[in-house]
């Protein structure tokens, strides 16, 4: 496997002091030059973490952005603001944003277009709730999410978008999709992108799995053919746990 990205989504956790403490601890571990790691803290911690990790190969991502550069959008942050402080990744359409804050496939599309314009890598989240899976409609839902998210995006820019498959029924519930389930849906996503654009594009898409990933189950998930990394939640809040995930990914790339 050529590439494995470990992206840690901190969600609404860690204040400034906790962020600095995390950075000091994680810098004590030895990372390889080829390790791909991204930490995605709350907005208030972005600049702090960027400065604290300067000189390391750990990149910084944001949890959301607005699709306009500026304007009367109280409470929003633009991709231009993110770019200014060195943010390199940004999550789009996380299930919690969709469920609690009205994120739509249309707004995801606008955000992806804007992030690509600014040179920031979008991490597009797609996935189904438990009732959708029980009804056997998960592929139909994800086809819709992907189809609408990539409207108007140039073929040359499509591989710049990372897709994260996150079965909603396995987020924060303690449940985890089996490696076979994760692989099946990741393969479906790759195949769908091949059909939407081309086989070459489908093959080079980076697809992450997100859903209760931790060191205990990461190896079996990350060794699947169509999975190129993990979008990690709780396990990314602990420096030792994050480092273990990165080491597992490095071992699988050998």
N, C-alpha and C positions, 0 to 999 in steps of 0.2 A: 504494500500500500504506500503510495507516494506521499499523500498528505493526510494528516489527521489534525483537526482543529479542536481544541478544548476551549469553549467559550463559557465563562462563568457569569450568570445573571444573578446579581445580588438582590434584585427586586427592591423593596423598600426596607433595606437593612443597612446598618452601619452609619454612625455619625462620623464627623471629621476625626475625632480621636481614634475611633475603631478602625478607620481607614488607614491612618498612619501606622497604627500598631500592626495591622495586617501586612502592610507594605514592608515594614522592617523585618517581619518574620519570614515572608516569602523570599526576600532577597538573600536570606541565609542558605537557601537551597541552591544547588547547582543545576542550571538548565543547559541543555545543549543548544547549539546555534540553530539547529533545524526544528526545534520545538515550536509549535504554533499555539500560542496562548493569548486569550483575550479576556479581560475583565470588564464587566458591564455594571458599574455601580450607579447609585442615584445621581441625579444631576449635580447636587451639592458637593459630591465627592469626586467628580470627574477631574477637575484641575488639580486637586490635591493628589489623587492617585497618579495622574500623569507626571507630575513633578517628582513624586516620591520614587517612581519606577523608571525615571530617566536613566538611560544607559543600559537597561535590561531589554530583553526581547519580548517582554510582555506588553501587548498592545491594549488600547483602551477603547471601549465601545459605550454607546448610549442606549438607553432603554426605549427611546421614542424620539420623535421630532415632529415639527410641523412642516407642511409642504410649501409654505410661503417663506420668502427670505426675511420679511419683516412685516409689521402692520399691527392693527388693533386686534390682537389675539392674546388677551390676558391669560397668563399662566402657561403659555406655550414657549417652546425653545426651537429655533430654526436650525437647519443643517449648516447654515453659514456660521452661526455661533459655535456649533460643535467643531466645525473645521478649524476655526480660529484657535482653539485650544488643543488641537492635535488629535481629535477623536478620529479613529479609522474605521470603526464599525458602528452600525446602528440597527437595533431590532425593529422590525416592522410587523404589526399585526399579531403580537403575542396574544394568546387566548384570553389572558386577563384584561388586556386592552380592549379586545373585541367584546367580552362579556360585560365588563363594568363601565367602560367609557365610550361605547358606541363606535369603536373602530369598524370600518367596513372594507370590503374588497376594493371599492372605488378609492377610498382614502389611502389604502395601502399602495395602490397603483401610483397615486400622485406622489406619495412619499418616496417610493423607489425611484421614480424618475428624477426627483429633486436630489436625492442622495447621490445617484450616479453622476449627475451634473456637477456635484461638488467633489467628486472623487472619494466618497465615503462608501464602504461596502455595506449594502443592506443585508440583513439576516431576516428573510421572510419566514414567518411562522405559519404553518398550516396544520390542521388536525381536527379530529372529531370528538364529540362528546360520546358518552357511553350508550345513550339511546340510539344514536346514529349508527354506531358499530353494531349494536344488537339487531338493528333493522337491515344490516348488510348494505348500508348506503354510504360507507366511508369513502369509497373511491369516487362516487358521484360528487360528494361534497368537496373533496380535495381537488378534483378536476375543475370545479367552479372557482374555487379560491385561486388556483394557479392561473387559470385562463384569464380571469379578470385582473389579476395582479400584474400580468405581463403585457397588457394591452398597450400598444404604441411604443414598446421598448425595442430599440434597434437590436438586430441579431448579434452584432458584435459586443453589445453590452450585457446580453443575457447571462453569459457565464460569470460575470462579475457579481451576480447576485447569489448569495448562499441561501439555500432552502433548509429550514429546520422543521422536521416532522415531529409534532408534539401531540400524541394522543392525550386529549384533555382529561380522560378518565385516569391517566397515570401521572398527573401533576399534583404534587402535594398530598397525594392520597396514600402513599406507601405502596401502591400497585405499580408494577412495571410491565410493559409489554414484553413478551418473550423475545429473545433474539430473533426467532423466526418471524414473529409478527412485525418487528421493527424492520427486518430485511424485506419482507414482503411489501410493505408500504413504501419503503425507500426505493425498491425496484420499480414499483408502480409509478412513483414520482419521476424517476429517471426515464422510464418509458413514455410517460405522458409528455415530458419536455422534449423528448426525441420526436414525438409525433407533432408537437406544436411548432417546433422549429426544425431541427435536423438531428440525425443520430449522433453526429459529431458533437453537437452542442449538448445533447442529453448525456453523453458519456463524460463530458468534462465538467458537468455541474457538481458543485460541492453540496452534499446532503448531510445534515446533522440529525441526530436523534436527540430528542429532549423529553424527559419524563422519569424523574427519580433515578437519575444516573448517579452512581457512587462507585468507589473503588472496588467494592465487592462484586458488582455485576458488569463493570465497564468493559472488561476484556472480552467477554462473550458477545457484547453488543458491538464493540468497535472492530471486531475481526470480520464482521459481515461484509460481503462484497460491495454493496451499494451504500454503505455508511462511511462517511468521511470525517466523523467527529461527533462531538456531543455538545448540546446546549444544556449546561448544568445549573441547577438551582442551589439547594441547600448545601450540597457538598462543596461548592465553590467558596463558601463563607469561611472555611477553615483552611489555613495555609497548608497544613500537612496533607489534608485530603485532596486539595487541588494539585499539589505536587505529585501525589501518588497517581492521580489520573493522567498527568502529563507523562510520567515515567511509563505507565502502561501503554500510552499511545506511541511513545518513542520505541518501546520494545517491539510493538507490532509492526513498525515501519522497517525493522531490520531485515 
